[in-house]
Amino acid sequence: MKKLLFLLVLIGGVYYVLPQHTSLKVKVNAFIDTVTGKKSRFEERSSEKKAEPLILATESRAKTAGYRPILKRDWGVYAVPTAHAAIIMDAGSGDILFEQSAHQRRQIASLTKVYTALLVMQHIKSLDEVVTIPEEIIDITDGTRIGCPRSGFCTGTRLQLGEQLTVRDLLKAALMNSTNDGASALAVHVAGSMENFVKMMNDHALELGLTDSHFCTPSGLEIDGREAECYSSAHDIARITVLALKYPELWDIMRIERDTITSVDGQYSHEVANTNQILGQVPNLLGTKTGFTPLAGYSLLAAVSDYQGERQIVAVVLDDQSRWESIRSMFDWSYQAYEWK
């Protein structure tokens, strides 16, 4: 009996000295059970109808993706003094790193185009789908248009009635140069009319729980006399931007500095330039979208990742005369003040 006890103690020592060798531990368990007359653990598991599988892996990508931002100690109060509303959101978890009047309802101008692009991506089969320019798009005369890089300043060829372009090229016009006719043409292509598309926008916003938002146009232009009905918030726009990150094609487009889009038949060409003023200046910048109307003021959304490409954050400022400086500061502060665990 003493010899048996000594053998069991010796085996137990091996069991704890080599904990990483799972297969050895299983064999040791089986031997001990045999000596002591107990039913083996394998037999016990097999007799259970709803036994869970034995998981031996200690690492997984799912666990890595579960990291969340934690504010470091001794970080003082942060603010974006020039913005009427602002937010920083972690894209992976949806956690808010910073907010300032983030649920305040305000006009957001062309930041709306990111939501339009998101819905377009959800309803098309291919970026190479052909869009035919309808008459109601030709009638758009306000703001930035294809051929008119700034409101009232036209230097290139305007869209032509019946002209055909791909979805990809119209997304370039809408996201890079913020053209209102480009965004509206995509809306009509997807929903049959701008009115139908706007209904789609608001219905989908309700489904997403975007309670601070009501959209009036796919471009972000307010409707004369109904401006108060056209609004969103920094919080809702941040959530939309996080959803848009699921479509890297959109962000690839937003990092293009300049391009020429051409009609399918090659008859018409249009130059489009990016409104992003920090393109190539901020490391790992995924993209930005600008917005301006007199009511909305100068607004901006942007997304960036860390150097490993694992932690993405979204920043939004509404009605901020110093929007570019604010966004830079918000990104710098976020990666200094937070760590992901």
C-alpha positions as CSV (number, residue, x, y, z in Angstrom):
1,M,0.0,0.0,0.0
2,K,2.9,2.4,0.9
3,K,4.4,1.7,-2.6
4,L,1.1,2.5,-4.2
5,L,0.9,5.8,-2.4
6,F,4.5,6.7,-3.2
7,L,3.7,6.0,-6.9
8,L,0.7,8.2,-6.9
9,V,2.6,11.0,-5.2
10,L,5.4,10.7,-7.8
11,I,2.9,10.8,-10.7
12,G,1.2,13.8,-9.1
13,G,4.5,15.6,-9.2
14,V,4.9,15.0,-12.9
15,Y,1.4,16.2,-13.4
16,Y,2.0,19.6,-11.9
17,V,5.6,20.1,-13.2
18,L,4.5,19.7,-16.8
19,P,1.1,21.5,-16.9
20,Q,1.5,22.5,-20.5
21,H,1.6,19.0,-21.8
22,T,-2.2,18.4,-21.9
23,S,-1.9,15.0,-23.6
24,L,0.4,13.7,-20.8
25,K,-2.0,15.0,-18.2
26,V,-4.8,13.1,-19.8
27,K,-2.8,9.8,-19.7
28,V,-1.8,10.5,-16.1
29,N,-5.5,11.0,-15.1
30,A,-6.4,7.8,-16.8
31,F,-3.7,5.8,-15.0
32,I,-4.7,7.2,-11.6
33,D,-8.4,6.4,-12.3
34,T,-7.4,2.9,-13.2
35,V,-5.3,2.4,-10.1
36,T,-8.0,3.8,-7.8
37,G,-10.8,2.0,-9.5
38,K,-12.7,5.2,-10.5
39,K,-14.6,5.5,-13.7
40,S,-12.4,7.4,-16.3
41,R,-13.1,11.0,-17.1
42,F,-13.6,10.0,-20.7
43,E,-16.3,7.5,-19.7
44,E,-18.0,10.0,-17.5
45,R,-18.1,12.6,-20.3
46,S,-19.4,10.0,-22.8
47,S,-22.3,9.1,-20.6
48,E,-23.5,12.7,-20.5
49,K,-26.0,13.5,-23.3
50,K,-25.2,17.2,-23.4
51,A,-21.6,17.2,-22.5
52,E,-19.6,20.2,-23.7
53,P,-16.5,19.5,-25.8
54,L,-13.2,19.8,-24.0
55,I,-11.5,23.0,-25.3
56,L,-7.7,22.7,-25.2
57,A,-6.8,25.9,-27.1
58,T,-5.5,28.8,-25.0
59,E,-5.5,31.5,-27.6
60,S,-8.0,32.6,-30.2
61,R,-8.6,35.5,-32.6
62,A,-12.0,36.0,-30.9
63,K,-10.4,36.8,-27.6
64,T,-8.0,39.2,-29.3
65,A,-10.9,41.0,-31.0
66,G,-12.6,41.4,-27.6
67,Y,-10.1,44.1,-26.3
68,R,-11.8,47.3,-25.0
69,P,-10.4,50.8,-24.4
70,I,-9.4,51.6,-20.8
71,L,-8.6,55.1,-19.8
72,K,-5.2,55.4,-18.2
73,R,-4.7,56.9,-14.8
74,D,-4.0,60.6,-14.2
75,W,-5.4,61.8,-17.5
76,G,-7.0,65.2,-17.1
77,V,-10.2,66.6,-18.6
78,Y,-10.2,66.7,-22.4
79,A,-12.3,69.1,-24.5
80,V,-12.7,70.3,-28.1
81,P,-13.3,74.0,-27.4
82,T,-14.0,75.0,-31.0
83,A,-16.6,72.3,-31.7
84,H,-20.3,72.7,-30.9
85,A,-20.5,68.9,-30.7
86,A,-17.9,66.2,-30.8
87,I,-17.4,62.5,-30.1
88,I,-14.7,59.8,-30.3
89,M,-15.8,56.2,-30.6
90,D,-13.9,52.9,-30.5
91,A,-15.0,51.0,-33.7
92,G,-14.4,47.6,-32.3
93,S,-16.5,47.8,-29.1
94,G,-18.6,50.9,-29.8
95,D,-17.4,52.4,-26.5
96,I,-17.3,56.2,-26.3
97,L,-13.9,57.5,-25.5
98,F,-15.0,61.1,-25.4
99,E,-18.2,63.1,-26.0
100,Q,-19.3,66.7,-26.0
101,S,-22.9,67.5,-26.7
102,A,-22.9,64.3,-28.7
103,H,-26.6,63.8,-28.7
104,Q,-27.4,67.4,-29.6
105,R,-29.5,67.5,-32.9
106,R,-27.8,69.6,-35.5
107,Q,-27.6,69.9,-39.3
108,I,-24.8,67.8,-40.6
109,A,-24.6,68.8,-44.3
110,S,-22.5,66.4,-46.4
111,L,-21.6,64.0,-43.6
112,T,-24.9,62.5,-44.7
113,K,-23.1,61.2,-47.8
114,V,-21.4,58.5,-45.7
115,Y,-24.8,57.2,-44.7
116,T,-25.9,57.3,-48.3
117,A,-22.8,55.4,-49.4
118,L,-23.5,52.8,-46.7
119,L,-27.0,52.2,-47.9
120,V,-25.9,52.0,-51.5
121,M,-23.3,49.3,-50.6
122,Q,-26.1,47.4,-48.8
123,H,-28.3,47.4,-51.9
124,I,-26.1,46.9,-54.9
125,K,-24.6,43.7,-56.3
126,S,-21.5,45.3,-57.8
127,L,-19.6,48.5,-57.9
128,D,-19.5,48.1,-61.6
129,E,-23.3,48.5,-61.9
130,V,-24.2,51.2,-64.4
131,V,-26.2,54.2,-63.3
132,T,-28.1,56.3,-65.9
133,I,-28.4,60.0,-65.0
134,P,-32.1,61.0,-64.7
135,E,-33.6,64.4,-65.2
136,E,-34.2,65.1,-61.6
137,I,-30.4,65.0,-61.0
138,I,-29.8,67.4,-63.8
139,D,-32.0,69.9,-62.0
140,I,-29.8,70.0,-58.9
141,T,-28.1,73.4,-58.9
142,D,-27.2,74.0,-55.3
143,G,-23.8,73.3,-53.7
144,T,-20.9,71.2,-55.1
145,R,-21.7,69.3,-58.3
146,I,-19.7,67.2,-60.7
147,G,-17.9,69.7,-62.9
148,C,-18.3,72.4,-60.1
149,P,-15.8,71.7,-57.4
150,R,-17.2,74.5,-55.3
151,S,-20.6,76.0,-55.1
152,G,-21.0,78.5,-58.0
153,F,-17.5,77.6,-59.4
154,C,-17.7,75.3,-62.4
155,T,-14.5,74.4,-64.2
156,G,-15.4,71.0,-65.8
157,T,-18.0,69.1,-67.6
158,R,-21.4,68.7,-65.8
159,L,-23.4,65.5,-65.7
160,Q,-25.4,65.0,-68.9
161,L,-29.0,63.7,-69.1
162,G,-28.9,60.0,-69.9
163,E,-25.1,59.8,-69.2
164,Q,-24.1,56.4,-67.8
165,L,-21.4,56.0,-65.1
166,T,-20.6,53.1,-62.7
167,V,-21.6,53.1,-59.0
168,R,-17.9,53.1,-58.2
169,D,-17.3,56.4,-60.1
170,L,-20.3,58.1,-58.6
171,L,-19.1,57.1,-55.2
172,K,-15.8,58.8,-56.0
173,A,-17.7,62.0,-56.9
174,A,-19.8,61.8,-53.8
175,L,-17.2,60.9,-51.2
176,M,-14.1,62.5,-52.6
177,N,-15.4,65.8,-54.0
178,S,-18.7,65.7,-52.0
179,T,-20.9,66.3,-55.1
180,N,-24.6,66.5,-54.4
181,D,-25.6,65.3,-57.8
182,G,-23.3,62.2,-57.5
183,A,-24.9,61.2,-54.2
184,S,-28.4,61.9,-55.5
185,A,-27.8,59.8,-58.7
186,L,-26.8,56.9,-56.5
187,A,-30.0,57.3,-54.4
188,V,-32.3,57.3,-57.5
189,H,-30.5,54.2,-58.8
190,V,-31.0,52.3,-55.6
191,A,-34.6,53.4,-54.7
192,G,-36.1,54.7,-57.9
193,S,-36.4,58.3,-56.6
194,M,-34.8,60.6,-54.0
195,E,-38.1,60.5,-52.0
196,N,-38.0,56.7,-51.8
197,F,-34.3,56.8,-50.8
198,V,-34.9,59.3,-48.0
199,K,-37.7,57.1,-46.6
200,M,-35.2,54.2,-46.7
201,M,-32.7,56.3,-44.8
202,N,-35.1,57.2,-42.0
203,D,-36.6,53.7,-41.8
204,H,-33.2,52.2,-41.5
205,A,-32.1,54.8,-39.0
206,L,-35.1,53.8,-36.7
207,E,-34.0,50.1,-37.1
208,L,-30.5,51.1,-36.0
209,G,-31.8,53.1,-33.0
210,L,-30.5,56.4,-34.3
211,T,-33.0,58.4,-32.4
212,D,-31.2,61.7,-32.9
213,S,-31.6,61.7,-36.7
214,H,-34.0,62.6,-39.4
215,F,-32.7,62.9,-43.0
216,C,-34.1,65.1,-45.7
217,T,-31.9,64.4,-48.7
218,P,-29.2,61.9,-49.8
219,S,-26.7,64.7,-50.2
220,G,-27.2,66.4,-46.9
221,L,-28.6,69.6,-48.4
222,E,-31.4,71.0,-46.2
223,I,-34.8,71.6,-47.8
224,D,-35.7,75.3,-48.0
225,G,-38.3,76.2,-45.4
226,R,-37.9,72.8,-43.7
227,E,-34.4,73.0,-42.4
228,A,-35.4,72.2,-38.9
229,E,-36.5,68.7,-40.1
230,C,-33.0,67.8,-41.4
231,Y,-30.7,66.8,-38.5
232,S,-28.5,64.2,-36.8
233,S,-26.0,64.2,-34.0
234,A,-22.3,63.5,-33.5
235,H,-23.2,60.2,-31.8
236,D,-25.4,59.0,-34.6
237,I,-22.9,59.9,-37.3
238,A,-20.2,58.1,-35.4
239,R,-22.3,55.0,-35.3
240,I,-23.0,55.3,-39.0
241,T,-19.3,55.7,-39.7
242,V,-18.5,52.6,-37.7
243,L,-20.9,50.6,-39.8
244,A,-19.4,52.0,-43.0
245,L,-16.0,50.7,-41.9
246,K,-17.4,47.2,-42.8
247,Y,-17.0,48.3,-46.5
248,P,-13.3,49.0,-47.1
249,E,-14.0,49.9,-50.7
250,L,-15.5,53.2,-49.4
251,W,-12.4,54.0,-47.4
252,D,-10.2,53.1,-50.3
253,I,-12.1,55.7,-52.3
254,M,-11.8,58.3,-49.6
255,R,-8.0,58.0,-49.7
256,I,-7.7,58.9,-53.4
257,E,-6.3,62.4,-53.8
258,R,-7.5,63.0,-57.4
259,D,-9.1,61.0,-60.2
260,T,-11.0,61.2,-63.5
261,I,-14.3,59.5,-63.9
262,T,-15.5,58.7,-67.4
263,S,-18.9,57.7,-68.8
264,V,-19.4,54.1,-69.9
265,D,-19.2,55.1,-73.5
266,G,-16.2,57.2,-73.0
267,Q,-17.9,60.4,-74.3
268,Y,-17.7,62.4,-71.0
269,S,-14.9,62.8,-68.5
270,H,-15.1,64.5,-65.1
271,E,-12.3,65.5,-62.7
272,V,-12.8,64.9,-59.0
273,A,-10.5,66.0,-56.2
274,N,-10.5,65.0,-52.5
275,T,-11.6,67.6,-49.9
276,N,-9.4,65.8,-47.3
277,Q,-6.8,68.4,-46.1
278,I,-4.9,65.9,-44.0
279,L,-4.5,63.2,-46.6
280,G,-1.0,61.7,-46.3
281,Q,-0.3,63.7,-43.2
282,V,-1.9,61.6,-40.5
283,P,-0.4,58.0,-40.1
284,N,-2.9,55.2,-40.7
285,L,-5.7,57.6,-41.6
286,L,-8.5,55.5,-43.1
287,G,-10.4,58.5,-44.5
288,T,-12.5,61.6,-43.8
289,K,-15.7,63.2,-45.0
290,T,-16.3,66.9,-44.9
291,G,-19.6,68.8,-44.6
292,F,-20.6,72.4,-44.8
293,T,-23.8,74.5,-45.1
294,P,-24.4,77.8,-43.4
295,L,-26.7,76.1,-40.9
296,A,-24.4,73.1,-40.3
297,G,-21.1,75.0,-40.2
298,Y,-17.8,73.3,-40.9
299,S,-18.2,69.6,-39.9
300,L,-16.0,66.6,-40.2
301,L,-15.9,62.8,-39.6
302,A,-12.7,60.7,-39.8
303,A,-11.5,57.2,-39.0
304,V,-8.0,56.1,-38.1
305,S,-6.3,52.9,-36.9
306,D,-3.3,52.2,-34.7
307,Y,0.1,51.2,-36.2
308,Q,-0.8,47.5,-36.0
309,G,-4.1,48.1,-37.8
310,E,-6.0,46.5,-34.9
311,R,-7.6,49.4,-33.1
312,Q,-9.8,51.7,-35.1
313,I,-11.4,54.8,-33.8
314,V,-13.9,57.3,-35.3
315,A,-14.0,61.0,-34.5
316,V,-16.7,63.5,-35.4
317,V,-16.9,67.3,-34.9
318,L,-19.9,69.4,-35.8
319,D,-19.8,73.1,-36.5
320,D,-16.1,73.5,-35.8
321,Q,-14.1,76.3,-37.5
322,S,-10.9,74.4,-36.6
323,R,-12.2,71.0,-37.6
324,W,-8.9,69.7,-39.0
325,E,-6.9,70.7,-36.0
326,S,-9.6,69.3,-33.7
327,I,-9.6,65.9,-35.5
328,R,-5.8,65.6,-35.2
329,S,-5.9,66.4,-31.5
330,M,-8.7,63.9,-30.9
331,F,-6.8,61.1,-32.5
332,D,-3.5,62.0,-30.7
333,W,-5.3,62.2,-27.3
334,S,-7.2,58.9,-27.8
335,Y,-4.1,56.7,-28.4
336,Q,-2.2,58.4,-25.6
337,A,-5.0,58.4,-23.0
338,Y,-6.3,54.9,-23.6
339,E,-5.0,51.4,-23.7
340,W,-6.8,48.4,-25.1
341,K,-7.1,45.4,-22.8
